[in-house]
Amino acid sequence: MSKKITLFLIISCLSILFIGCAQSADDNTANAASPENNTEVESQQTADESSENNASNALEDTPTVIRLEGSDTGLPNPFKHLTRGPGMSKMQILYDSLLEIDADGYIPWLAESYHIDETGKIFTFKLVENAKWHDGTPLTAEDVLFTFEYYKTHTPVVDNLNIDGTYIVESVVQSDTWTIDIHVSQVDNTNLSRLGGVRILPKHIWETVDDPIAYDAPDATIGSGPYYMTHYDPVKGEYRYEAFDAYWGPAPAVDAIEWLPVSDSILAFENSEISLVNVSADLLTRYEGDDAFVVRKLPSFHAYRLMMNMTDVPALEAVNVRQAMAYGIDREALVAKIARGAAEVSSMGYVPKTSKWYNPEIEAYAFDAAHAKSLLDGQTYHFRLLTGNTPSEVKLAELIKLDLEQIGITVAIESVESKTRDEAIKTGDYELLLVNSGGMGGDPDYLRSIYGNASANTAALSASTLKGYQNETVAELAIEQAHTLDENQRMTLIHEMQSLIATDVPMIMLYTNQDNFVYRASEYDGWYARFDHSKLDHNKLSYVVPTP
């Protein structure tokens, strides 16, 4: 399949190289409009501090290639990429959406403007008029209309259009070649981000595809993004994207992006085999103070958490057992020994402590082995713990095992490849499972996705993967907060949800790492963090030149 994709896309590339570079979007800064605001927002782009270096890179005569550590994350289209961040981000580089995300919020993208009517239930999007698919076909409102209709019966990996089993889009009306009106069923704080984040599909390719999961023709990755795929080897985990010269918006910042497997990311970076690396705190002294390197320290919206299968393991249904485990794991020691102190113990209410929505009054679950033993009341238990096979994950699992043994819970560790572990999250083939996962940035509606009954904003973790947890009060609050437009009232509801979640302990939140990204500015200095996601290499805006 990879050879077919490579051949097709190279031929497609040659056929469109003579199309001139499209105009860039306007240079303004956007904030997403709330449903209660009858506001029209015009096309905007934001510039990072390093945009000048981006522009100079794009103008160099010699090819500029960003190389990143990678592995197989699936075919990068909306139906076949893996659920975790690396798979999602590769897909998003190829496929545009109506809105994009920058450091401050949501900004117009394929939609040069949008308007929300006074009811908060009709969203009008005016498209840019010069967008093209990678095969040269113009992108119009007909593609957008088709996309929303197609996703209703063909669910993508990231399914933001279903809430509680209900498709939120009632109808889509195409006003003209470049304008659509999307009617939603009810007012919701997340409607704009849900609609705006949908990856638009080329109608001329997908309208004849009945089974998108099985579809693997050479045009299965044709999108409208700033890069197109020229190589994919699922066995080696290799990808190569090349700049789409006919891109309508901000110009691609480099000639190509490559993902390749490496055995040691630090060694690969220091040998200039990859362009960016995320290092542990104890290695920062190798780069700080050296003008050859740039160090970016960012709060992570990922956290290690211990998931518990309450569906298949009766002992884990008991809240006292889950609470005992939460008290019995010395999370401060994990931060010191695994993260070298460059991390923060997570809130058991899930919302990060850096968020304005965080509730500081909930139970903190400070380490207390004696209290943990009292909660177990002399009972002993044995569980199987599934973890990834990286050295840090295995060491973390071993420390958890030692802590739990002290309170009467023995653990058998099984380490597997990350893909196997991630698949187990979906299938429920685990008793305890250790994973470092994101989905903790931006709007706290992620609580509805994970602890309520709603579909997930991020497919990696959702109510369907949190096996066996159900609290009707939490579910009711999750719905109420989504429809509450008054922020103070919504804050109260979000705080109450965190308190209940912390009491129930449906999963044990361990700690959140600090991201320490290192790169050479002389090679590329266009890395950009989103307001809801700190991984520099996962952000589409890291790979385009902001409009000056």
Secondary structure as UniProt FT lines:
FT   HELIX           2..16
FT   TURN            17..18
FT   TURN            35..36
FT   STRAND          40..42
FT   TURN            49..50
FT   HELIX           51..59
FT   STRAND          65..69
FT   TURN            78..80
FT   HELIX           85..94
FT   STRAND          99..101
FT   STRAND          106..108
FT   STRAND          111..116
FT   TURN            118..119
FT   STRAND          122..127
FT   TURN            134..135
FT   HELIX           141..153
FT   STRAND          162..163
FT   TURN            164..165
FT   STRAND          166..167
FT   STRAND          169..176
FT   TURN            177..178
FT   STRAND          179..184
FT   TURN            189..190
FT   HELIX           191..196
FT   HELIX           203..206
FT   TURN            207..208
FT   TURN            212..214
FT   HELIX           218..221
FT   STRAND          227..233
FT   TURN            234..237
FT   STRAND          238..243
FT   TURN            245..246
FT   STRAND          256..260
FT   HELIX           265..270
FT   TURN            271..272
FT   STRAND          276..278
FT   HELIX           281..286
FT   TURN            287..289
FT   TURN            291..292
FT   STRAND          294..299
FT   STRAND          303..308
FT   TURN            310..312
FT   HELIX           314..317
FT   HELIX           319..328
FT   HELIX           331..337
FT   TURN            340..341
FT   STRAND          343..345
FT   TURN            348..349
FT   TURN            353..354
FT   TURN            356..357
FT   TURN            360..361
FT   HELIX           369..376
FT   TURN            377..378
FT   STRAND          381..388
FT   HELIX           391..405
FT   TURN            406..408
FT   STRAND          409..416
FT   HELIX           418..427
FT   STRAND          432..437
FT   TURN            444..445
FT   HELIX           446..451
FT   TURN            459..460
FT   TURN            463..465
FT   TURN            467..468
FT   HELIX           472..483
FT   HELIX           487..504
FT   STRAND          507..519
FT   TURN            521..523
FT   TURN            531..532
FT   HELIX           536..538
FT   HELIX           540..543
//
